[in-house]
Amino acid sequence: MNESSKRVWRLKDCLGLRGVSRDEIELVLDTARSMKEVQARTVKKVPTLRGKVVVNLFYEPSTRTRTSFEIAAMRLSADVLNISTSQSSVVKGESLLDTAHNLRVMGADVIVMRNNLSGAAHHLARNINIPVINAGDGTNEHPTQALLDLFTIREHKGRIEGLTVAIVGDILHGRVAHSNMWGLLTLGAKVRFIGPPTLIPPQVRDMGVEVFHDMDQGLEGVDVVNMLRIQRERMSSNFFPSLKEYNRLYGLTPERLKRAKPGLLVMHPGPMNRGVEIMSEVADSPNSVILEQVTNGIAVRMALLYLLVSGERETADSSKDATMSLF
């Protein structure tokens, strides 16, 4: 590991990026750089977490995130248990805490959880004495996605401070947008939200974010654009007339790419809805780093598992104050 990964990790959980210091975020990114080197080896495995058990507890469907955590854990030689709640005692009425405590006494060393309820990861972390990683909670946060986005940007641009990053689409329901906002602002980037008024909460202006409802205007001079899908599964009413209308106003097309700076990075957390928020010509263009995000997600999640489970954290991190921290 490099020098950055030898610094002491003081926090029990990874629950969100709100309130996280620049040093803490950069420690994860620096550690991920070492983990990415592991992936380039012929034998993509190190014994760092041998004998540890990582549990993926997912209350919502997932492909990339769950698989990424599974591969990350296996690359660190941990044992992995994937639990789909649709096939567990949850369907019989077992509570989140009872499920987690049963997993803990069976030997789980860390729980990676995705839940449809905002705040569920925080609730679990306050009530269990093993690390919890938030893999997405409702419309609140998705910190590991934001960290891999930050890592990808830094890999290509060499820095994050001073860059202008546009996040386009469903900000209202977008936990990816929220975590990216906190991380980018902390590292000194300028953040723009672009989308229809119905999908951007008005209070984000108070957080230091620029808001644009005109896509063409919002893309002027940006260094990075992160496209979000419309989360129709979280919508209880219509927020725009039609998908065709949304594509016309906010779809990322080759013509719109020209409004940004040369060397624009095009990002998307997935799953993509081609022809809605992004056109195939853009998703598959030289500007796109979408597949790199997936690869980098493994390195970032390896870094977090290493920092949280390796035993190199301070023993005081099990205190209530450390548990309540948002990372």
ABEGO torsion letter per residue (X at the ends): XBAAAABBBABABBAEABGBBAAAAAAAAAAAAAAAAAAABABBBBAAABGBBBBBBBABBBAAAAAAAAAAAAAAGBBBBBBBAAABAAAAGBBAAAAAAAAAAAGBABBBBBBABBGAAAAAAAABABBBBBAEBEABBBAAAAAAAAAAAAAAAGBABGBBBBBBEBAAABAAAAAAAAAAAAAGBBBBBBEBAAABBAAAAAAGBBBBABAAAAABGBABBBBBBBBAAABABBABABAAAAAAAABBBAAAAAABBBGBBBBBAOBBBBGBABBAAAAABAABAAAAAAAAAAAAAAAAAAAAAAGABBAAAABAAAAABAX
